[in-house]
Amino acid sequence: MFKALRFFGWPLLAGVLIALLIIQRYPQWVGLPSLDVNLQQAPQTSYMQQGPVTYADAVTRAAPAVANLYTTKVVNKNAKPLFEDPQFRHFFGNNEPKQKRMESSLGSAVLMSPEGYLLTNNHVVAGADQIVVALKDGRETHARIIGSDPETDLAVLKIDLKNLPAITIGRSDTLRIGDIALAIGNPFGVGQTTTMGIISATGRNQLGLNNYEDFIQTDAAINPGNSGGALVDANGNLTGINTAIFSESGGSQGIGFAIPINLAMEVMKSIIEHGQVIRGWLGIEVQPLTQELAESFGLSGRPGIVVAGIFRDGPAQKAGLQVGDVILSIDGEPANDGRRSMNQVARIKPSDKITIQVMRNGQEHKLTAEVGLRPPPEQPPQKNQ
């Protein structure tokens, strides 16, 4: 018995091991579920195939066209702290002696053309009595404001120097999340600085910073003083004007915003040509169509925005729009977002006519409005509620 077991033992053990290997490799042959996992192995590639090892060439092309701004303004200040005391003012009035002093702030700007036109942020130069532009090559000169647009926070400046370096204009509408982004400016007044990151998001328009928002978001470090500077791509082409940061500390936290160059160029061309930005205007205020409002209007599942206010004698009032109307579409475009719809109107040339489809008291109406010229934001017309 022992001899027979020893004679057949090794072949039997070998057969069991082979059977276990077959079951492990092909479990479906014996009715077991397959344990195969299809994993995709990345091919071996070098770093050079993924991207350049340096962005020095891009910075070399773009940096000479990024200037530092020094703005000053004269402010009245009381000569002595005593004159700030409310009790003193009560007895002696506001005729206390005052002294003048200069306030200076720092920012950045981008040279857009060899003729000396620069783009910067409106908040950098607003109220400035004097603007000094310092170029990377060491030259300094005074700039004059050609025009500004507070609603996009952009301003156009002009300097008169020869042999000015102009930046190469890129395209912001082709940016992809993950693209390399380089921010060039003068943070904290330390001198021209370049930081690198990626495009974190595009189309940010719910920030409440400007009336017309379409921001590029980047994690390239943007700090105070970068405002008005350049956001460029990996080739050194201008894609945005750095504008704002989200920060709880005052410094960069990886959330910065830039105005897309496509929008900035439209504003700049309009300011140079007309002295202001020409925008279409209906003269209405709108609010979102919430689910509760949609159900009350019988519009569940349909896009729309609610007319919350109408400006007196504006294009909308003349066209017959009323407070409480639900705008369903403008020139065939569904009105599912108030900001987007108002931006659509802003791009229409004043005096052009548009068709507005509205829902009123359960019935649809089609109105025709002649688009007006949007008035300056400092002097809004009187509004009917």
Backbone torsions as a table, in degrees:
resi	resn	phi	psi	omega
1	MET	NA	-44.6	-179.8
2	PHE	-65.4	-38.8	178.7
3	LYS	-66.4	-40.5	179.3
4	ALA	-64.2	-40.3	179.6
5	LEU	-65.1	-41.0	-179.9
6	ARG	-67.9	-32.5	-178.7
7	PHE	-71.1	-40.5	-178.1
8	PHE	-95.1	-8.0	-173.5
9	GLY	-64.8	-50.0	-177.3
10	TRP	-64.5	-43.9	175.8
11	PRO	-61.7	-37.5	-179.5
12	LEU	-67.0	-43.6	178.8
13	LEU	-62.8	-41.2	179.0
14	ALA	-63.8	-39.4	179.0
15	GLY	-64.9	-39.5	178.3
16	VAL	-64.0	-42.7	-180.0
17	LEU	-64.0	-42.2	178.2
18	ILE	-62.9	-40.7	179.3
19	ALA	-63.6	-39.9	178.5
20	LEU	-65.3	-39.0	178.0
21	LEU	-64.5	-40.8	179.3
22	ILE	-65.8	-41.3	179.1
23	ILE	-64.3	-39.5	-179.8
24	GLN	-67.5	-37.3	-177.0
25	ARG	-81.6	-37.7	-178.3
26	TYR	-129.8	71.1	-176.8
27	PRO	-64.8	-27.1	-178.6
28	GLN	-65.1	-17.6	179.4
29	TRP	-68.4	-25.1	-178.7
30	VAL	-113.3	17.2	175.3
31	GLY	87.3	6.5	179.0
32	LEU	-89.7	152.3	178.9
33	PRO	-68.5	145.1	-179.9
34	SER	-71.5	137.7	179.3
35	LEU	-103.2	9.2	-179.0
36	ASP	-66.6	137.5	174.9
37	VAL	-121.9	121.6	-178.8
38	ASN	-84.8	103.4	179.3
39	LEU	-104.9	138.4	179.4
40	GLN	-98.7	113.9	179.6
41	GLN	-85.4	130.0	179.1
42	ALA	-68.6	138.7	176.7
43	PRO	-67.4	151.4	178.4
44	GLN	-73.6	120.4	179.9
45	THR	-132.5	155.6	177.5
46	SER	-87.7	161.7	179.0
47	TYR	-61.9	-33.8	-178.7
48	MET	-63.8	-26.3	178.2
49	GLN	-76.7	-20.7	-179.4
50	GLN	-86.8	-31.0	-178.4
51	GLY	173.5	169.1	-179.0
52	PRO	-69.6	153.3	178.4
53	VAL	-84.3	-7.1	178.4
54	THR	-150.5	149.5	175.3
55	TYR	-113.0	22.0	-177.8
56	ALA	-61.0	-37.6	-180.0
57	ASP	-64.5	-40.0	178.7
58	ALA	-64.2	-43.1	180.0
59	VAL	-67.5	-38.7	178.8
60	THR	-60.9	-36.1	179.3
61	ARG	-74.0	-38.3	-171.2
62	ALA	-92.2	-36.2	-170.2
63	ALA	-58.8	-39.3	-179.2
64	PRO	-60.6	-21.8	-178.3
65	ALA	-91.7	2.0	177.7
66	VAL	-102.4	120.8	-175.1
67	ALA	-110.5	157.7	173.1
68	ASN	-94.9	142.3	178.5
69	LEU	-113.6	135.8	173.1
70	TYR	-123.0	113.2	-177.9
71	THR	-111.2	139.4	179.6
72	THR	-131.0	152.5	175.2
73	LYS	-149.3	149.4	-179.5
74	VAL	-88.7	127.4	179.3
75	VAL	-124.5	148.9	177.4
76	ASN	-89.6	131.0	179.9
77	LYS	-133.8	139.0	178.9
78	ASN	-61.5	140.0	-176.7
79	ALA	-67.2	-33.7	-177.8
80	LYS	-133.8	146.2	179.2
81	PRO	-58.3	-25.7	-178.7
82	LEU	-57.4	-35.0	-176.5
83	PHE	-71.1	-11.2	176.6
84	GLU	-83.0	-13.9	-176.4
85	ASP	-67.8	125.7	-178.4
86	PRO	-59.2	-34.6	179.8
87	GLN	-66.7	-38.0	178.2
88	PHE	-64.2	-43.7	179.7
89	ARG	-63.8	-34.2	-178.3
90	HIS	-61.9	-38.9	-177.1
91	PHE	-89.7	-32.1	-172.7
92	PHE	-112.3	-1.6	177.7
93	GLY	75.5	-165.2	-177.0
94	ASN	-104.9	27.9	-178.5
95	ASN	-97.3	23.3	-178.8
96	GLU	-69.5	151.5	179.5
97	PRO	-66.2	146.0	-179.7
98	LYS	-128.3	156.1	175.6
99	GLN	-121.9	154.8	179.9
100	LYS	-102.1	141.3	174.7
101	ARG	-142.7	165.5	-176.9
102	MET	-103.3	133.2	172.4
103	GLU	-107.6	138.1	-178.0
104	SER	-125.8	141.2	176.6
105	SER	-134.1	160.5	-175.7
106	LEU	-116.0	146.0	175.6
107	GLY	-161.1	-167.6	-178.8
108	SER	-135.1	165.5	177.7
109	ALA	-152.7	161.6	-178.2
110	VAL	-121.4	126.9	175.7
111	LEU	-74.7	115.1	-174.3
112	MET	-93.1	-23.6	-176.3
113	SER	-150.1	155.8	177.5
114	PRO	-63.8	-17.3	178.5
115	GLU	-73.9	-10.0	175.2
116	GLY	102.7	15.7	176.3
117	TYR	-82.6	134.4	179.0
118	LEU	-123.5	149.1	172.4
119	LEU	-110.0	137.4	174.6
120	THR	-150.6	-174.8	177.0
121	ASN	-87.4	143.9	177.5
122	ASN	-62.1	-37.5	-176.8
123	HIS	-69.2	-16.6	177.9
124	VAL	-75.1	-37.6	-172.8
125	VAL	-110.0	-4.4	-176.6
126	ALA	-60.1	128.0	177.4
127	GLY	78.5	4.2	-177.9
128	ALA	-75.3	136.2	174.7
129	ASP	-85.5	-23.9	-177.7
130	GLN	-149.6	135.5	179.5
131	ILE	-124.0	121.7	177.6
132	VAL	-107.4	128.0	178.9
133	VAL	-104.9	123.4	178.1
134	ALA	-111.2	116.8	-179.1
135	LEU	-85.5	161.8	-179.0
136	LYS	-64.5	-28.6	-179.1
137	ASP	-80.9	5.2	175.3
138	GLY	99.6	-11.8	-179.5
139	ARG	-76.0	146.0	176.1
140	GLU	-130.7	146.1	178.6
141	THR	-158.5	165.2	176.6
142	HIS	-87.6	144.9	178.5
143	ALA	-115.1	153.3	173.9
144	ARG	-117.2	148.9	-179.0
145	ILE	-85.4	120.8	175.7
146	ILE	-79.0	-37.7	179.5
147	GLY	176.9	163.7	-179.5
148	SER	-141.1	160.8	179.9
149	ASP	-136.8	90.6	-178.8
150	PRO	-58.8	-24.7	-174.9
151	GLU	-74.1	-19.1	170.4
152	THR	-115.5	-0.1	-178.0
153	ASP	60.1	46.3	177.6
154	LEU	-124.5	150.4	176.0
155	ALA	-142.6	147.1	178.3
156	VAL	-111.9	126.5	178.3
157	LEU	-113.1	165.8	178.6
158	LYS	-140.8	132.9	173.4
159	ILE	-124.6	158.3	-177.7
160	ASP	-120.2	85.8	174.8
161	LEU	-134.9	158.2	179.1
162	LYS	-94.8	160.1	175.9
163	ASN	54.0	51.0	-179.5
164	LEU	-86.2	135.8	176.2
165	PRO	-79.8	130.5	178.7
166	ALA	-112.0	141.3	-179.0
167	ILE	-75.5	153.6	174.9
168	THR	-85.0	128.7	-176.2
169	ILE	-83.6	127.6	175.4
170	GLY	-98.3	-159.4	179.0
171	ARG	-128.3	129.2	179.1
172	SER	-90.3	-16.7	-177.7
173	ASP	-79.8	-7.7	178.0
174	THR	-106.3	4.6	179.7
175	LEU	-65.4	142.3	177.5
176	ARG	-120.2	147.0	175.9
177	ILE	-62.4	125.2	-176.5
178	GLY	108.2	-13.2	176.1
179	ASP	-64.9	147.7	177.5
180	ILE	-66.9	139.8	177.8
181	ALA	-132.2	133.2	177.7
182	LEU	-118.5	125.9	178.7
183	ALA	-104.4	125.4	-179.0
184	ILE	-120.5	128.3	180.0
185	GLY	-173.1	-160.8	-176.2
186	ASN	-125.3	72.7	-176.0
187	PRO	-69.4	131.9	176.3
188	PHE	58.2	14.8	178.6
189	GLY	73.5	16.7	-178.4
190	VAL	-79.3	-10.8	-175.5
191	GLY	116.9	169.7	-175.2
192	GLN	-60.2	132.1	-174.7
193	THR	-137.2	142.4	176.7
194	THR	-117.9	131.6	175.3
195	THR	-124.1	156.5	-175.4
196	MET	-123.9	144.9	174.0
197	GLY	-161.5	-151.8	176.9
198	ILE	-129.9	169.4	170.3
199	ILE	-76.5	114.3	-176.8
200	SER	-86.5	-30.9	-179.8
201	ALA	-167.8	162.1	175.4
202	THR	-131.6	160.9	175.8
203	GLY	71.9	25.7	177.6
204	ARG	-70.1	119.7	-175.1
205	ASN	-140.8	21.0	179.3
206	GLN	-123.1	31.2	-173.7
207	LEU	-90.8	-21.6	-178.8
208	GLY	74.1	20.4	179.3
209	LEU	-85.7	-44.3	-178.3
210	ASN	-131.4	165.7	174.8
211	ASN	-70.1	-36.8	179.6
212	TYR	-114.3	107.8	-174.7
213	GLU	-121.8	134.7	173.0
214	ASP	-156.4	56.8	-166.3
215	PHE	-74.6	148.8	164.9
216	ILE	-90.3	131.1	175.7
217	GLN	-102.2	135.2	179.9
218	THR	-140.3	154.8	174.5
219	ASP	-100.6	6.3	170.5
220	ALA	-62.0	133.3	-173.3
221	ALA	-61.6	119.7	174.9
222	ILE	-121.0	125.3	-176.8
223	ASN	-126.7	169.3	174.9
224	PRO	-52.2	130.8	-174.3
225	GLY	105.1	-22.0	175.0
226	ASN	-76.6	-16.7	-176.6
227	SER	-56.1	129.7	-178.7
228	GLY	90.2	-5.5	-179.8
229	GLY	-81.0	-174.3	-171.7
230	ALA	-100.3	138.3	165.2
231	LEU	-108.6	117.1	-175.1
232	VAL	-121.0	161.0	178.6
233	ASP	-89.0	-173.6	-175.3
234	ALA	-67.8	-11.7	177.7
235	ASN	-102.7	2.1	179.4
236	GLY	86.1	13.4	179.0
237	ASN	-88.6	138.9	-177.3
238	LEU	-71.8	125.0	178.9
239	THR	-117.7	-15.3	-179.5
240	GLY	-166.7	163.8	175.0
241	ILE	-109.0	114.3	-177.8
242	ASN	-60.5	134.7	-169.9
243	THR	-131.1	-46.0	-170.1
244	ALA	-151.8	163.6	175.2
245	ILE	-133.5	154.6	168.4
246	PHE	-100.3	118.0	-174.9
247	SER	-153.9	139.1	173.6
248	GLU	-97.2	-10.3	-177.4
249	SER	-111.3	-11.4	-175.4
250	GLY	95.9	-14.3	178.0
251	GLY	-109.6	180.0	-176.9
252	SER	-68.9	133.0	174.0
253	GLN	-124.1	22.1	175.8
254	GLY	83.8	11.7	177.6
255	ILE	-129.5	94.6	179.2
256	GLY	-119.6	159.1	-175.9
257	PHE	-131.9	141.2	179.4
258	ALA	-132.5	145.9	176.3
259	ILE	-79.3	125.8	-179.4
260	PRO	-57.7	141.8	-176.0
261	ILE	-66.1	-29.3	177.9
262	ASN	-60.6	-44.5	177.5
263	LEU	-68.5	-42.5	-178.6
264	ALA	-62.3	-37.9	179.8
265	MET	-67.8	-38.6	176.5
266	GLU	-60.5	-44.5	179.9
267	VAL	-64.4	-45.0	-177.4
268	MET	-63.2	-46.3	-179.7
269	LYS	-62.2	-40.5	-179.8
270	SER	-66.7	-39.7	179.5
271	ILE	-66.2	-43.4	-179.5
272	ILE	-65.4	-39.1	-176.2
273	GLU	-80.0	-41.5	-172.6
274	HIS	-114.9	-8.7	-175.5
275	GLY	82.2	-4.9	178.4
276	GLN	-158.4	171.1	177.2
277	VAL	-89.2	123.7	179.4
278	ILE	-88.3	116.5	179.9
279	ARG	-129.3	145.5	172.8
280	GLY	-73.5	155.2	-173.5
281	TRP	-153.3	135.9	176.5
282	LEU	-103.0	-25.6	-178.4
283	GLY	80.9	44.2	178.1
284	ILE	-135.1	157.2	168.0
285	GLU	-115.2	138.6	-176.0
286	VAL	-125.5	160.7	174.8
287	GLN	-136.8	157.9	-177.8
288	PRO	-63.8	150.9	174.7
289	LEU	-88.4	95.2	-179.4
290	THR	-71.2	168.7	-179.9
291	GLN	-62.5	-38.6	179.6
292	GLU	-65.1	-44.2	178.4
293	LEU	-65.3	-40.4	-179.7
294	ALA	-60.6	-41.2	179.1
295	GLU	-66.8	-38.0	-179.7
296	SER	-69.2	-29.6	178.1
297	PHE	-89.1	-4.3	-177.1
298	GLY	71.0	35.5	-176.0
299	LEU	-120.5	28.7	-179.3
300	SER	-57.9	128.3	178.1
301	GLY	87.6	-3.3	-179.9
302	ARG	-110.0	142.7	178.4
303	PRO	-73.7	157.3	177.3
304	GLY	173.5	162.1	173.3
305	ILE	-132.1	147.1	-173.7
306	VAL	-98.3	132.9	175.6
307	VAL	-75.9	112.0	-177.3
308	ALA	-97.4	-20.8	180.0
309	GLY	-160.1	149.6	-179.1
310	ILE	-130.8	130.3	179.3
311	PHE	-79.4	135.3	-175.8
312	ARG	-60.7	132.9	177.8
313	ASP	62.1	19.3	176.7
314	GLY	-84.0	172.3	-179.0
315	PRO	-57.3	-38.1	-178.5
316	ALA	-66.5	-43.6	179.2
317	GLN	-64.0	-41.6	178.7
318	LYS	-65.2	-27.9	179.2
319	ALA	-81.8	-12.0	177.7
320	GLY	102.6	6.8	176.4
321	LEU	-67.6	149.1	-179.4
322	GLN	-130.7	153.0	175.3
323	VAL	-61.2	132.3	-177.5
324	GLY	100.4	-14.8	175.0
325	ASP	-63.0	145.5	174.6
326	VAL	-106.1	114.9	178.3
327	ILE	-79.5	120.8	-179.5
328	LEU	-91.6	-36.4	-179.6
329	SER	-158.8	155.9	175.4
330	ILE	-127.3	116.8	-176.7
331	ASP	52.0	39.1	177.0
332	GLY	86.0	-10.4	178.9
333	GLU	-87.8	124.9	179.4
334	PRO	-56.9	135.9	-179.1
335	ALA	-97.1	76.2	-178.6
336	ASN	-102.9	-0.3	177.9
337	ASP	-147.3	120.9	-174.5
338	GLY	-60.8	-44.4	-178.8
339	ARG	-64.2	-42.5	-179.8
340	ARG	-65.6	-38.6	-179.9
341	SER	-67.8	-40.4	178.0
342	MET	-68.4	-33.0	174.1
343	ASN	-67.3	-34.2	176.1
344	GLN	-62.0	-44.5	178.6
345	VAL	-65.2	-38.6	-177.8
346	ALA	-62.1	-28.5	-179.2
347	ARG	-81.8	-7.6	-179.2
348	ILE	-85.4	139.4	-178.2
349	LYS	-69.1	130.8	176.2
350	PRO	-55.0	142.6	-175.8
351	SER	86.4	-11.7	172.9
352	ASP	-73.9	152.0	-179.7
353	LYS	-103.5	142.9	179.5
354	ILE	-130.1	157.7	177.6
355	THR	-104.0	129.8	-179.0
356	ILE	-120.2	122.5	177.1
357	GLN	-98.6	123.9	-176.3
358	VAL	-128.2	158.4	172.5
359	MET	-111.7	125.4	-179.0
360	ARG	-137.8	120.7	179.2
361	ASN	53.6	40.1	176.1
362	GLY	81.3	0.8	179.4
363	GLN	-120.9	143.3	179.5
364	GLU	-87.3	140.2	177.7
365	HIS	-131.6	146.4	177.0
366	LYS	-115.4	117.1	-177.1
367	LEU	-114.1	153.1	176.7
368	THR	-116.8	127.0	-178.6
369	ALA	-123.2	142.2	173.3
370	GLU	-94.1	117.2	-175.5
371	VAL	-65.0	134.6	178.5
372	GLY	-100.6	179.6	177.3
373	LEU	-90.9	124.5	-178.7
374	ARG	-63.8	126.0	179.9
375	PRO	-73.0	162.1	177.4
376	PRO	-58.8	143.6	-177.1
377	PRO	-67.0	-19.6	-178.5
378	GLU	-72.0	-22.7	-176.3
379	GLN	-130.0	72.3	-179.5
380	PRO	-70.2	144.7	177.1
381	PRO	-65.7	161.8	176.8
382	GLN	-67.6	142.5	-173.1
383	LYS	-117.1	140.4	172.8
384	ASN	-93.9	136.3	178.1
385	GLN	-105.9	NA	NA
